[in-house]
Amino acid sequence: MRVGSRWLRLVFVSGALLTPLVTTGCATHRVYDPYHSDYHHWDRHETVYYQQWVVENHRDPHRDYRRLNKDEQKQYWDWRHNHGDHH
């Protein structure tokens, strides 16, 4: 019985520790725009804006924002602040 209690306690503690990791996996993350000194929530809406920028500026559609160099990131944020609802 004692071994079963330890195992059960381990399962509950592990679940409690892993739950935040699992539930925030699909959440948005904040991205800092150093050129306009603000934060943006990178969610599916921001992804739509990014894809629009990619198409309008003839960029590689498979290139992630984080892989852009600093100049390209600045171009994106300048464009972004002139389009739609920036937050």
N, C-alpha and C positions, 0 to 999 in steps of 0.2 A: 504494500500500500504506500509506503514511503517513497519508493522509486516512482510510482505513478504520480504522486503529488509533485515531485520535482519536475517530471516531464511535463505535466500539465502547466505548472508555473512557467517553465521555459517557453512553452508554446504561447502563453498569454503575454509574457514580457516581449518575446520576439515580435508578436503581432502588434503590440503597442508601439514598438520602436519602428517597425516597417510601414505602418499605416500612413504616416505623413509622406514618406517617400513615394508610395504607390499613388496616393490621392493627388499629389501635386505634380505628377509626371505629365499631365495634360494641361496644366495651368499655364498661364501666360508668364512671361518673364519681362522684367524691365530692362530697357536698353537706354543708356545715357547718350544723349546727343550733345557732345562737347562744343559744337559750333553754335548752338542756340541755347545752351545751358538748361536743358530740360530732359525729362525722362519720357519714354514712350513705352506703353505696354505692347510687347511684341506678341500679338495674337493673330487669329485668322484674318482679322480686318487689316492689320498692318502688313500681313503677307500679301493680301490683295493689292495694296498700294505698292509694295515692293515689286510685285510681278508687273504691275502697270508701268512702273519706272523702267524696269528691265526691257520691256517691249518698246516703249517710247524712245529709249536711248540705245537700242540695238545692242544690248548686253547679252552675255551667255545666260540663257534661262535656267541653267542647272547650277549656277554659281550662287552659293549661299552668301548672305549679307556679311557674315563674319569673315569670309574669305576675301572681301574687297579690301583694297589698300586704303589708306587714310584719305587720299584725294577723292577716290570713288565714293567712300562713305560720306564725305562732306557734300559731294554732288547730290547724293541721294537725299540727305537731310535738307539741303537747300530746296530741292524739288518738292520734298514732302511738306515743307512749311508753306509752300505756295499752292498746295492741292489738298482739298478736303479738310476734314476736321482734325487738326493736329491737337494732341492732348498733352 
